[in-house]
Amino acid sequence: MSKPGIVIILMCMGLNSLPELVAGSTIYKYVDQDGNITFTNRPIKGGEKLQSSQQPPQSSRKAVLHIPKQSHNNTVQIQSKRELKRREILEHELATEMVLFTDTRRNLSLLNNEAEHQLQKEKIKQLRSKMLRHKNNITALKKELTKL
């Protein structure tokens, strides 16, 4: 490789590390008479030093240390309230499904006694399907309630 090519490669490699050098330098803030704010990495007369490369980076662990001790208790209380509300909803759904199941079974038994026409046979088929759906819903709701 020629000397100019090597020089160009070395310059590019130097430019790649430039952001790291700038990021690690000291930062100054200057507010002029008109209220304009200027941030720079060079000291300005009357400027305020904000960040220095000698300062250790701020750790995010401080935020974790300031969490109140009651937060775990609050989380447990919130979770138990959610579980109670979920139980109420499931019990209400279970009661509704049981009423619908009973009504469907009663209607089916009435039609079974009078099954004479094709229309009634179709109605019986629909009611049996509906009854099975309610029975499956009741089973699923009872299973969910036992998990709580």
N, C-alpha and C positions, 0 to 999 in steps of 0.2 A: 504494500500500500504506500502511496506517496506521502510526503511530509504534510502537504496541505490537507489531505484527507484525514490524517491522524489528528491534526490540530482541530479540525472541524468536529471530529468525534469527541475529543477531550472537552471542547467548548460546550457541546450539547450535554455532555455528562455533568459539567459544572452547572449549567442552567437547570438541570433536573433537580439539583440539590438546593437551588436558590430559595424555593418556598420554605424549606425546613430552616434555613438560616434566618429568614425574615420572621417566621413564626416564633422563633426562640428569642428574638431581640426584645429590648425594652420598648414599651409603648408610652407615649406622652399625649396629654390632652391639653389643648390651649383654647381659651374662650376670649375672643377679642372684644373691643369696646361695643361693637354692634350686636354682640351675642352670637356671632358665628362660631361654631365649634370646629376645631381642627384636630385630627388625630395624626400622629406621626411617630416614626421610630427615631427621630433626632430630637435632642433636647432643645426646647424653645424657652427664651426668657419669659418668666411668668407662667410657664406650662406646669401641669401637674403630672407626676409620674403615676401611671396606672398599673403597668405590668412590667415585671423585670424577669429576665431569663434566669436569674438566680433563685426566684421564688419557685417552690415546688408546685406542681399542678394541683388544682383543687380536686379533691376526691368526692365522689358522689356518695360515699359511705356516711357522711355527716347527715344527710337527709334521712337515711335509714335509722340513725341513732336517735333522732328526735321524734320518732313515732310514739304516741302515747301508749301506755300499757293497757289502757282500756279498749284499744282497737280490736284485740282478739275477742274480748267479751262482747263488744258490740257486734262483731261478725257472727258470733255464735247466736246472739239474740236475734239478729236479722234472719239467720238461717232457720232458726226454730219458728219464727213468725211465718216465713215462707212455707215451711212444712205444714204448719197448722192450716194456713189458707189453702194449700194444695189438698190436704185431707178433706176440708170442708167442701171444696169443689168436687172432688171425687165422690164423696158421700152423696152430694146432691145429684150428681149424674147417675149414680147407682140407683138411687130412689126413683128417679125419672125412668130409667131403663126398666126397672122392675114393674112399674105401673104400665108402661107400654107393652111389655111382655105379657102381663096378665090380661090386658085388654085384647091383644091380638089372639091369645090362646082362647079367650071366651068367644070372640067372633068366629074363630076357626071351628070351634065345637058346635056353634049354632049352624054354620053352613054345612058341616059334615052330616048333620041330621036331615038337611033338606037338599042334599046333593042330587038334583035331578037333571039339570040342564048343563050344557057345555060352558055357559057363561059362569055358572056357579063353580064349576070345576077349575076354571082359570082363576077365579077369585080365591079359591082354596089354595091353589099353588102359590099365588102371590102372598097370601097370609102366612103360609108355612115358611116361605123365604124370609118374610119380615120377622117372624117369630124366631127363626134361627139367628138372624142378625142381632136381635135384642139379646138372645141368650149368649151369644159370643161376646157382646159388649159387657154384659153382666159379669161373665167369667174374667174378662180382661180387667175390669174395674176392681173386682175382688182381689185379683192378683196384685194390682198396683197398691191397693190398700194394705195388703199384708207386708209389702216391702217397707212401708213407713214405720 
